[in-house]
Amino acid sequence: MAEAIQIQVNGEQRGCRADATVGDLLRELAIRTERVAVELNLEIMDRKDFDHRSLKQGDRVEILSFIGGGAPMDAQGKGRCFVHAE
């Protein structure tokens, strides 16, 4: 069995297997990859690399979810604005 390492996910310390990939982490967190961006150590990852990039001790992972919704404002500035979620 692989040893555990410590990483940071969205600012919180978390343990994971030493041989885990970014894709493994997302699956463990039940996060679907279609609507997320992952920043690893301040660099945005290409989705195709999630299953190939191994996590290392001290890595910092930020997972950003995209949420759609709202409607554009009309010509008079009335209506709902687009929703931005953090």
Phi, psi and omega per residue, in radians:
M1 nan 2.443 -3.101
A2 -1.251 2.576 3.078
E3 -1.203 2.833 3.102
A4 -1.628 2.572 3.027
I5 -2.167 2.864 3.092
Q6 -1.893 2.274 3.058
I7 -2.254 3.014 3.057
Q8 -2.008 2.227 3.109
V9 -2.109 2.041 -3.099
N10 0.859 0.757 3.048
G11 1.483 -0.036 -3.123
E12 -1.986 2.398 3.092
Q13 -1.144 2.479 -3.131
R14 -2.654 2.479 3.047
G15 -1.591 2.634 3.022
C16 -2.699 2.925 3.120
R17 -1.114 2.530 -3.137
A18 -1.130 -0.429 -3.136
D19 -1.733 0.206 -3.095
A20 -1.283 2.572 3.038
T21 -1.795 2.999 3.055
V22 -1.046 -0.708 3.096
G23 -1.059 -0.715 3.087
D24 -1.057 -0.763 3.131
L25 -1.056 -0.801 -3.133
L26 -1.092 -0.718 3.106
R27 -1.139 -0.716 3.118
E28 -1.068 -0.604 3.135
L29 -1.525 0.045 -3.125
A30 1.005 0.764 3.127
I31 -1.896 2.138 3.093
R32 -1.374 2.429 -3.009
T33 -1.405 -0.211 -3.041
E34 -1.120 -0.540 -3.041
R35 -2.167 0.599 3.089
V36 -2.300 2.718 2.937
A37 -2.061 2.532 3.133
V38 -2.120 2.231 3.042
E39 -1.866 2.176 -3.141
L40 -2.063 2.007 -3.129
N41 0.901 0.833 3.052
L42 1.283 0.198 3.081
E43 -2.115 2.269 3.106
I44 -1.238 2.278 -3.129
M45 -1.574 2.602 2.964
D46 -1.377 2.345 -3.094
R47 -0.944 -0.607 -3.112
K48 -1.165 -0.268 -3.126
D49 -1.632 -0.096 -3.062
F50 -0.951 -0.753 -3.080
D51 -1.478 -0.040 -3.103
H52 -1.937 -0.294 -3.092
R53 -1.634 1.945 3.093
S54 -1.309 2.529 3.067
L55 -1.449 2.560 -3.131
K56 -2.173 2.721 3.095
Q57 -0.840 2.232 3.070
G58 1.480 -0.023 3.104
D59 -0.999 2.559 3.072
R60 -1.983 2.058 -3.088
V61 -2.003 2.235 3.014
E62 -2.035 2.226 -3.138
I63 -1.958 2.086 -3.093
L64 -1.955 2.185 3.126
S65 -1.731 2.448 3.083
F66 -1.690 2.264 3.132
I67 -2.207 2.150 3.123
G68 -1.656 2.898 3.082
G69 2.622 3.068 3.134
G70 1.436 -3.066 3.127
A71 -2.543 2.620 3.128
P72 -1.190 2.700 3.085
M73 -1.242 2.604 3.084
D74 -1.431 -3.104 -3.050
A75 -1.066 -0.467 -3.138
Q76 -1.568 0.072 3.136
G77 1.400 0.288 3.120
K78 -1.750 2.737 3.124
G79 1.997 -3.136 -3.107
R80 -1.505 2.653 3.056
C81 -1.610 2.847 3.062
F82 -1.191 2.591 -3.095
V83 -1.611 2.324 3.029
H84 -2.069 2.124 -3.141
A85 -1.936 2.533 3.102
E86 -1.747 nan nan
